[in-house]
Amino acid sequence: MGSTETTTKDKILIFGGTGYIGKYMVKASISLGHKTYVYARPISEKTSLSKLQLHKEFQSLSVIIVQGELDEHEKLVSVIREVDVVISALAYPQVLDQFKIIDAIKVAGNIKRFLPSDFGCEEDRVKPLPPFDNFLEKKRRIRRAIEAAGIPYT
Ligand SMILES: NC(=O)c1ccc[n+]([C@@H]2O[C@H](COP(=O)([O-])OP(=O)(O)OC[C@H]3O[C@@H](n4cnc5c(N)ncnc54)[C@H](OP(=O)(O)O)[C@@H]3O)[C@@H](O)[C@H]2O)c1
């Protein structure tokens, strides 16, 4: 029976995939056999050499890089419709920009699971001093919006 079983691997879209944490996720996703997409800001004359090299490395690994801004709603919806799982590893200053991803996931309506950029402490269980709590409050707002939209999340 085993040899005739077929498994369809989820297709994964990663925001912030060229970042400190994101690049490891992209490589892990590829190595686990998932068709992997990265939504990244467009290459320009300001793009660093290291980021250009990372784009080339991703392309050599068959990562599909979609260049776009987070404000491009229609583009976001269309790439989200091609995948099953969305992971955000956006930088801290872009935490609230994830509302744009949530809006697009709601319109697309096909996402099985969303992992917001939330790779630190558990913000619903800690109450740190105000400066750090202000930062965590942004992540809490994102989590509440995901819950309100009924999007399965981790
Ligand atoms: N780094 C750490 O030590 C650390 C520790 C604990 C938790 N975290 C958490 O992990 C998450 C990711 O952090 P990170 O350090 O990996 O992030 P990062 O490397 O600073 O940035 C991640 C990606 O965010 C995108 N980005 C940056 N500026 C942007 C802008 N102005 N507009 C749109 N996109 C922009 C970039 O993607 P493109 O260039 O591809 O568009 C970038 O590669 C955050 O939630 C952070 O709080 C990080």
The ligand as a Tripos MOL2 file, in Angstrom:
@<TRIPOS>MOLECULE
LIG
   48    52     1     0     0
SMALL
NO_CHARGES

@<TRIPOS>ATOM
      1 N1         16.3520   38.9080   14.8710 N.am      1 LIG1
      2 C1         16.1660   38.4660   16.1150 C.2       1 LIG1
      3 O1         17.1250   38.2660   16.9020 O.2       1 LIG1
      4 C2         14.7760   38.1780   16.6390 C.ar      1 LIG1
      5 C3         14.6380   37.6470   17.9320 C.ar      1 LIG1
      6 C4         13.3620   37.3330   18.4090 C.ar      1 LIG1
      7 C5         12.2550   37.5730   17.6140 C.ar      1 LIG1
      8 N2         12.4140   38.1120   16.3750 N.ar      1 LIG1
      9 C6         11.2070   38.3470   15.6080 C.3       1 LIG1
     10 O2         11.3090   37.6460   14.3520 O.3       1 LIG1
     11 C7         10.6070   38.3630   13.3490 C.3       1 LIG1
     12 C8         11.5420   38.5800   12.1600 C.3       1 LIG1
     13 O3         12.6560   39.3390   12.5850 O.3       1 LIG1
     14 P1         14.0200   39.4040   11.7420 P.3       1 LIG1
     15 O4         15.0510   39.9550   12.6710 O.co2     1 LIG1
     16 O5         14.2640   38.0960   11.0610 O.co2     1 LIG1
     17 O6         13.6280   40.5140   10.6540 O.3       1 LIG1
     18 P2         14.5910   41.2840    9.5930 P.3       1 LIG1
     19 O7         15.7020   40.3970    9.1520 O.co2     1 LIG1
     20 O8         14.9690   42.6170   10.1620 O.co2     1 LIG1
     21 O9         13.6030   41.5970    8.3900 O.3       1 LIG1
     22 C9         12.7920   40.5820    7.8170 C.3       1 LIG1
     23 C10        12.2700   41.0400    6.4590 C.3       1 LIG1
     24 O10        11.3120   42.0780    6.6120 O.3       1 LIG1
     25 C11        11.2120   42.7310    5.3490 C.3       1 LIG1
     26 N3         11.2440   44.1900    5.5350 N.ar      1 LIG1
     27 C12        12.1890   44.9150    6.1690 C.ar      1 LIG1
     28 N4         11.9040   46.2360    6.0730 N.ar      1 LIG1
     29 C13        10.7670   46.3250    5.3500 C.ar      1 LIG1
     30 C14         9.9760   47.4150    4.8960 C.ar      1 LIG1
     31 N5         10.3100   48.6850    5.1530 N.pl3     1 LIG1
     32 N6          8.8640   47.1340    4.1700 N.ar      1 LIG1
     33 C15         8.5290   45.8600    3.8880 C.ar      1 LIG1
     34 N7          9.2510   44.7850    4.2840 N.ar      1 LIG1
     35 C16        10.3540   45.0240    5.0130 C.ar      1 LIG1
     36 C17        12.4170   42.3410    4.5160 C.3       1 LIG1
     37 O11        12.0060   41.4670    3.4810 O.3       1 LIG1
     38 P3         12.3160   41.7790    1.9210 P.3       1 LIG1
     39 O12        13.5580   42.5940    1.8420 O.co2     1 LIG1
     40 O13        12.4660   40.4050    1.3500 O.co2     1 LIG1
     41 O14        11.1280   42.5030    1.4100 O.co2     1 LIG1
     42 C18        13.3030   41.6450    5.5290 C.3       1 LIG1
     43 O15        14.1200   40.6590    4.9790 O.3       1 LIG1
     44 C19        10.0910   39.6490   14.0050 C.3       1 LIG1
     45 O16         8.7500   39.4180   14.4380 O.3       1 LIG1
     46 C20        10.9970   39.8030   15.2100 C.3       1 LIG1
     47 O17        10.3610   40.5420   16.2520 O.3       1 LIG1
     48 C21        13.6350   38.4090   15.8670 C.ar      1 LIG1
@<TRIPOS>BOND
     1     1     2 1
     2     2     3 2
     3     2     4 1
     4     4     5 ar
     5     4    48 ar
     6     5     6 ar
     7     6     7 ar
     8     7     8 ar
     9     8     9 1
    10     8    48 ar
    11     9    10 1
    12     9    46 1
    13    10    11 1
    14    11    12 1
    15    11    44 1
    16    12    13 1
    17    13    14 1
    18    14    15 2
    19    14    16 1
    20    14    17 1
    21    17    18 1
    22    18    19 2
    23    18    20 1
    24    18    21 1
    25    21    22 1
    26    22    23 1
    27    23    24 1
    28    23    42 1
    29    24    25 1
    30    25    26 1
    31    25    36 1
    32    26    27 ar
    33    26    35 ar
    34    27    28 ar
    35    28    29 ar
    36    29    30 ar
    37    29    35 ar
    38    30    31 1
    39    30    32 ar
    40    32    33 ar
    41    33    34 ar
    42    34    35 ar
    43    36    37 1
    44    36    42 1
    45    37    38 1
    46    38    39 2
    47    38    40 1
    48    38    41 1
    49    42    43 1
    50    44    45 1
    51    44    46 1
    52    46    47 1
@<TRIPOS>SUBSTRUCTURE
     1 LIG1         1 GROUP 0 **** ****
